[in-house]
């Protein structure tokens, strides 16, 4: 099997895995999209290897493979940073939810305590 | 429950503080009987909540550990919703003397400030820090004095009192980042137009645990403090909400 054939098969496998994850809702579409797009781009490059050479000529990189490595590095970096910001956002949401849960629990405790003992409610409530 | 609705809420963030918390709550109640005490249990794995309830405090129980900043914002949100006029935050390890609470509230009651810091003065008590850490703290104080327009000597103090405006501000925005509860919260207050003052308080040795003095930790403290301050100073400004009681 040629290297190009291998690349196409590998991309197909990756795309299938991602699609499977999507079907079982283990990954959200907004995160799956980037991986499927990259797999498609890889397939295009594997089918038309001349494309990489032409593009590297265009941007002035001597060896096409270096252009591929460099762009792969940049893409992965961007994806990682994006995931970090998403994680931060989610941590922030978890924090807000945790605070809200704690406040509600105290509200419930206060409400239950009142009805049990029949004492007047906390005046500041 | 007090018959007279209390206007002062003492917020004590606690994370695995079962050893010291009971004594601290009891002392607060005897020194500041007119205040309500709220212990924010920051996801403790010990009997912190139980000890706090036994001592007669209300307990806000966070289901996960959020850090001091997270615990404090939860406390400020409670103060916001229940309509407290003043909130005082105090450490659960016994370093802060509850007897100083009225001193901290004084400028607030007279409308002279919105946030009052209980500043530990060097040479009082047995409070000591390493030289590197002291240098960092001096630098922080210098910069934050400029930002706040008033002389501050102890900007990493967790002993603070706030009025209603500051409660509303902190309920909306109290950072959970490292040093966010001290440095960044001061920057947030100053940049939203709140007036900051400091009042000297005596520092007591902590009732449990030991402070660390290793040079590596001092260096990490320096770097993180600088990062926290630069980020805080360059963040977009927030405004004080003029919404009345929740």
Interface residues (C-beta under 8 A of the other chain):
Chain A: X94 X95 X98 X99 X101 X102 X103 X105 X106 X119 X122 X123 X124 X125
Chain B: X1 X4 X5 X6 X36 X40 X58 X59 X60 X61 X62 X63 X64 X66 X70 X73 X74 X77 X78 X81 X82 X83 X84 X176
